[in-house]
C-alpha cells in the first residue's frame, strides 16, 4: 500500500517521498549519491528532504497509519528504545550535544515497533521521536515536571500505542531499564499493558525492598530463553533461567510527590535468573515489573517471552546504523534534511527486516511492504523465476509477504539451493522489482 498517499499537502510531493523511500530500501543505503544514482536524482532527493512541507512527524504518522491496519485484531507487543547517532567533525552544523561526554555533535531517536506477540513478526513502526540536546536546563532535575524531562518519551510512546494501535486485541508496551519510571505505571492508558525491566530497588508498601522480595520466593520452574546475537559474529545462545514471581506494591518515590496518580502501584514482579551460564558470558538476570498476571509458571514464562521481543527494536537500530543503512555515515549536513532522512530510514529499516524475516515463511500479506503495482509486477514475474522442480518453485501462498520475499530473493540473485538469502540480496532484488513495477504499471494500467 502507498502509505504516503494524501500526505504533505500535494500528491506530487507525496509521490516523490514514496520514490525516495523505495530507493533507500532498494539500494540499502541513505547516502544521497547512491540513492539518487545520477546528479539529477541527487538534486531531486535533496529537494524532497529540504522541503518545508516534508517533516519527520508527517512521515512517521503516515507509516503509523499503515502499522495500525496491520495490527488490527492481533495481540501486539510494542517494543521501544532510544538510540544515539554521532557525527564527529560537524561542529556548528546545527546538531546538538551527544556522545558520552556531550562533546560530539549528534541527535537521538526514540522509536517503537509493533511485533506480533504470537508469531513474533515485525508489523511496522508505531512512532518515533527525533531530537537534539541544546543546553542543560536551568532548573534541577527533581524540581522539573516529568513532561519537561527527556524520560517523558517513554510515557508518550505508551499513550501513542494506545491511540494508534487501538484496533489490536491486546497492546503490551515493553521497555528496558531506562523505562523504569513510577509515572509510567500509574499514568498508563487503560488499554495498554506494560512490561518494564526494573532498574530501581524501590521501596515496597508492605516493607522491604523490591530486589530482596524476589529472593525470598520459591522457584516456580525453569525456562529456556533464546538470547539474541549481540552483533556481527555472535550467533546467540540458549539460556536456562529459573523463574520467580509474585505481587508487589511499589511506593511512589519520595522526590516524586507531584506525580499524578496513587501513592502506590500494585504490580507483578517476575525474576528470571540464568542457571549455569557458559564461561565468559554474562549471566542473564531480568527483574520484570508488569501489569500482566504472573502467578503461575506459564504466566511468568509468557512475561519473559514477551519481554524478549524487545530485541526487535535493537535489531531495527542495527539495521538503521552500522549493520545496515549506515545513517551515521551519511553525507547530509543540514539538520532538517538529516531528520527527514532519519524518519524515512527508520521505515526502510523496518521493511527490510520484514522482507528478511519472511524468507522463511510468513502469513502476513505482501501489501505490508509493497504497493499494488509492485504486487502486480511480482505476480507477472513469478512464473519466469520458477524452475521445473519443487525446490525451484515459490512454495508460499500468492499474495503473502513470504511469496513476495521469495521473488525479491530470486531477483537479487538467490539460486534456491544454498543458504537463505541475506539482507543485501533481498535489497538488490527489491530494487529490481520496483524498477520493473514502474514499466509494468505503464503497460498494464487497466489491471491495476
Order of alpha helices (4+ residues) and beta strands (2+ residues): alpha-alpha-alpha-alpha-beta-beta-beta-beta-alpha-beta-alpha-beta-alpha-beta-beta-beta-beta-alpha-alpha-alpha-alpha-alpha-alpha
